[in-house]
Amino acid sequence: MRHPSVILIGAPPMIGKTTIARRLAAGLDYGTMSTDDLGQSIRAVTTPDSHPNLHLMSGIDYREYYVSRSTERLIQDAENQHQASCLPSKQLSVARGLGRPHRHRGLDVDA
């Protein structure tokens, strides 16, 4: 039986997507990549001053974040984070003042 090349799993926060993905990946001998991992990589090459929408949850317990905010606020924050994370790699490097290509925590950033 042939397995798909990519499997996407989507659901609300804190429902167990990562747990399911890791178990499924182990059973199929696949690797996993989480949007949380991508966000962490992007945040590693930006700052709260240069990209505040990418650092909304810095220093905040994520469980409290989801429980204490209105649905409208969560949607707006998600839209802001998505828009901010779609920056071309050149903009990310300029934000950090990098004038040359470099590699940081698995994220290639070209100047």
GROMACS elastic network, one bead per residue, 0.5 to 0.9 nm:
[ bonds ]
;  ai    aj funct       b0    kb
    3     6     6  0.87191   500
    3    28     6  0.81132   500
    4     7     6  0.67309   500
    7    21     6  0.86573   500
    8    21     6  0.86903   500
    9    17     6  0.65057   500
    9    18     6  0.86018   500
    9    20     6  0.85962   500
    9    21     6  0.72248   500
   10    17     6  0.69480   500
   11    14     6  0.86199   500
   11    15     6  0.69296   500
   11    16     6  0.84629   500
   11    17     6  0.68054   500
   12    15     6  0.61686   500
   12    16     6  0.89520   500
   12    17     6  0.85339   500
   13    16     6  0.79888   500
   13    17     6  0.81945   500
   13    66     6  0.79705   500
   14    17     6  0.75810   500
   14    18     6  0.89807   500
   14    63     6  0.80059   500
   15    18     6  0.86600   500
   16    19     6  0.52205   500
   16    20     6  0.62030   500
   16    21     6  0.85176   500
   17    20     6  0.52464   500
   17    21     6  0.59776   500
   17    22     6  0.85703   500
   18    22     6  0.60339   500
   18    23     6  0.85576   500
   18    32     6  0.88372   500
   18    34     6  0.73359   500
   19    22     6  0.53062   500
   19    23     6  0.62996   500
   19    24     6  0.85855   500
   20    23     6  0.52378   500
   20    24     6  0.60190   500
   20    25     6  0.84205   500
   21    24     6  0.51070   500
   21    25     6  0.58889   500
   21    26     6  0.84561   500
   21    32     6  0.70369   500
   21    33     6  0.89906   500
   21    34     6  0.89508   500
   22    25     6  0.50451   500
   22    26     6  0.60506   500
   22    27     6  0.85836   500
   22    30     6  0.87710   500
   22    31     6  0.81838   500
   22    32     6  0.66714   500
   23    26     6  0.51426   500
   23    27     6  0.62411   500
   23    28     6  0.86962   500
   24    27     6  0.51491   500
   24    28     6  0.62366   500
   24    29     6  0.83510   500
   24    30     6  0.80107   500
   25    28     6  0.51327   500
   25    29     6  0.55924   500
   25    31     6  0.59782   500
   25    32     6  0.65331   500
   26    30     6  0.62386   500
   26    31     6  0.77807   500
   27    30     6  0.77717   500
   28    31     6  0.89507   500
   33    36     6  0.83470   500
   33    37     6  0.66768   500
   33    38     6  0.77643   500
   34    37     6  0.50468   500
   34    38     6  0.65657   500
   34    39     6  0.86777   500
   35    39     6  0.60841   500
   35    40     6  0.84892   500
   36    39     6  0.50311   500
   36    40     6  0.60717   500
   36    41     6  0.86008   500
   37    40     6  0.50720   500
   37    41     6  0.62328   500
   37    42     6  0.87128   500
   38    41     6  0.51227   500
   38    42     6  0.62891   500
   38    43     6  0.86085   500
   38   107     6  0.81876   500
   39    42     6  0.51208   500
   39    43     6  0.60434   500
   39    44     6  0.85075   500
   39    54     6  0.76050   500
   39    81     6  0.89894   500
   39    85     6  0.74125   500
   40    43     6  0.50479   500
   40    44     6  0.61099   500
   40   105     6  0.88619   500
   41    44     6  0.50929   500
   41    45     6  0.69571   500
   41   104     6  0.76176   500
   41   105     6  0.60878   500
   41   106     6  0.69012   500
   41   107     6  0.59350   500
   42    45     6  0.55535   500
   42    46     6  0.65299   500
   42    54     6  0.79678   500
   42    85     6  0.71825   500
   42    92     6  0.80952   500
   42   107     6  0.71933   500
   43    46     6  0.50671   500
   43    47     6  0.68128   500
   43    48     6  0.84006   500
   43    51     6  0.84766   500
   43    54     6  0.63686   500
   43    55     6  0.68294   500
   43    85     6  0.89847   500
   44    47     6  0.77075   500
   44   104     6  0.74755   500
   44   105     6  0.74784   500
   44   107     6  0.88951   500
   45    92     6  0.69872   500
   45    93     6  0.74244   500
   45    95     6  0.84435   500
   45    96     6  0.66873   500
   45   104     6  0.72182   500
   45   105     6  0.88890   500
   45   107     6  0.84849   500
   45   109     6  0.84511   500
   46    49     6  0.83105   500
   46    50     6  0.64185   500
   46    51     6  0.64218   500
   46    54     6  0.81828   500
   46    55     6  0.87801   500
   46    92     6  0.66633   500
   46    93     6  0.81625   500
   46    95     6  0.66570   500
   46    96     6  0.60992   500
   47    50     6  0.51924   500
   47    51     6  0.59465   500
   47    52     6  0.73277   500
   47    54     6  0.83618   500
   47    55     6  0.75237   500
   47    95     6  0.81769   500
   47    96     6  0.76563   500
   48    51     6  0.52889   500
   48    53     6  0.77292   500
   48    54     6  0.72339   500
   48    55     6  0.54655   500
   48    56     6  0.81041   500
   48    58     6  0.84704   500
   49    52     6  0.57669   500
   49    55     6  0.89813   500
   50    95     6  0.60725   500
   50    96     6  0.78979   500
   51    54     6  0.56311   500
   51    55     6  0.69901   500
   51    84     6  0.70894   500
   51    95     6  0.82195   500
   52    55     6  0.52188   500
   52    56     6  0.63707   500
   52    81     6  0.88665   500
   52    84     6  0.86759   500
   53    56     6  0.55294   500
   53    77     6  0.74344   500
   53    78     6  0.89298   500
   53    80     6  0.58166   500
   53    81     6  0.51890   500
   53    82     6  0.86618   500
   53    83     6  0.85764   500
   53    84     6  0.62765   500
   53    85     6  0.86130   500
   54    57     6  0.82004   500
   54    58     6  0.89201   500
   54    80     6  0.79944   500
   54    81     6  0.53526   500
   54    82     6  0.83802   500
   54    84     6  0.63165   500
   54    85     6  0.68773   500
   55    58     6  0.53571   500
   55    81     6  0.83667   500
   56    59     6  0.88075   500
   56    60     6  0.84032   500
   56    77     6  0.78520   500
   56    81     6  0.81198   500
   57    60     6  0.51510   500
   57    61     6  0.75566   500
   57    62     6  0.67873   500
   57    65     6  0.74708   500
   58    61     6  0.85282   500
   59    62     6  0.89297   500
   60    63     6  0.85603   500
   60    64     6  0.74872   500
   60    65     6  0.68051   500
   61    64     6  0.54001   500
   61    65     6  0.62891   500
   62    66     6  0.63487   500
   62    67     6  0.86487   500
   63    66     6  0.54365   500
   63    67     6  0.62804   500
   63    68     6  0.85616   500
   64    67     6  0.51216   500
   64    68     6  0.57723   500
   64    69     6  0.84305   500
   65    68     6  0.55201   500
   65    69     6  0.63212   500
   65    74     6  0.88234   500
   66    69     6  0.58553   500
   66    70     6  0.82871   500
   66    71     6  0.88168   500
   66    74     6  0.73186   500
   67    70     6  0.81042   500
   69    72     6  0.81460   500
   69    73     6  0.61169   500
   69    74     6  0.63964   500
   70    73     6  0.51534   500
   70    74     6  0.62603   500
   70    75     6  0.86566   500
   71    74     6  0.51091   500
   71    75     6  0.61798   500
   71    76     6  0.86134   500
   72    75     6  0.51797   500
   72    76     6  0.61894   500
   72    77     6  0.86024   500
   73    76     6  0.50614   500
   73    77     6  0.60257   500
   73    78     6  0.84791   500
   74    77     6  0.51099   500
   74    78     6  0.60681   500
   74    79     6  0.85843   500
   75    78     6  0.50885   500
   75    79     6  0.61762   500
   75    80     6  0.86048   500
   76    79     6  0.51117   500
   76    80     6  0.61443   500
   76    81     6  0.85881   500
   77    80     6  0.50383   500
   77    81     6  0.60685   500
   77    82     6  0.84940   500
   78    81     6  0.50909   500
   78    82     6  0.60220   500
   78    83     6  0.85236   500
   79    82     6  0.50981   500
   79    83     6  0.61091   500
   79    84     6  0.85124   500
   80    83     6  0.51984   500
   80    84     6  0.60708   500
   80    85     6  0.85537   500
   81    84     6  0.50799   500
   81    85     6  0.60191   500
   81    86     6  0.86938   500
   82    85     6  0.51755   500
   82    86     6  0.64065   500
   83    86     6  0.53996   500
   83    87     6  0.74732   500
   84    87     6  0.60228   500
   85    88     6  0.86318   500
   86    89     6  0.88143   500
   87    90     6  0.80393   500
   87    91     6  0.62313   500
   87    92     6  0.67185   500
   88    91     6  0.55028   500
   88    92     6  0.67417   500
   89    92     6  0.50647   500
   89    93     6  0.63473   500
   89    94     6  0.86902   500
   89   108     6  0.78232   500
   89   109     6  0.53377   500
   89   110     6  0.59280   500
   89   111     6  0.74304   500
   90    93     6  0.51958   500
   90    94     6  0.61735   500
   90    95     6  0.85863   500
   90   109     6  0.68681   500
   90   110     6  0.56177   500
   91    94     6  0.50662   500
   91    95     6  0.60739   500
   91    96     6  0.87588   500
   91   111     6  0.80107   500
   92    95     6  0.51535   500
   92    96     6  0.66498   500
   92    97     6  0.88563   500
   92    98     6  0.87545   500
   92   109     6  0.71831   500
   92   110     6  0.85705   500
   92   111     6  0.84638   500
   93    96     6  0.52334   500
   93    97     6  0.62176   500
   93    98     6  0.51135   500
   93    99     6  0.73373   500
   93   100     6  0.82739   500
   93   101     6  0.81166   500
   93   102     6  0.88377   500
   93   109     6  0.60893   500
   93   110     6  0.66662   500
   93   111     6  0.56768   500
   94    98     6  0.56959   500
   94    99     6  0.72609   500
   94   111     6  0.69360   500
   95    98     6  0.76670   500
   98   101     6  0.75918   500
   98   102     6  0.82639   500
   98   109     6  0.89745   500
   98   110     6  0.87571   500
   98   111     6  0.66469   500
   99   110     6  0.85525   500
   99   111     6  0.55671   500
  100   109     6  0.86019   500
  100   110     6  0.67317   500
  100   111     6  0.51908   500
  101   108     6  0.76067   500
  101   109     6  0.57573   500
  101   111     6  0.53147   500
  102   107     6  0.87079   500
  102   108     6  0.64438   500
  102   109     6  0.57515   500
  102   110     6  0.67221   500
  102   111     6  0.83300   500
  103   106     6  0.64653   500
  103   107     6  0.59270   500
  103   109     6  0.62447   500
  103   110     6  0.86782   500
  104   107     6  0.55035   500
  104   108     6  0.67762   500
  104   109     6  0.78281   500
  105   108     6  0.85172   500
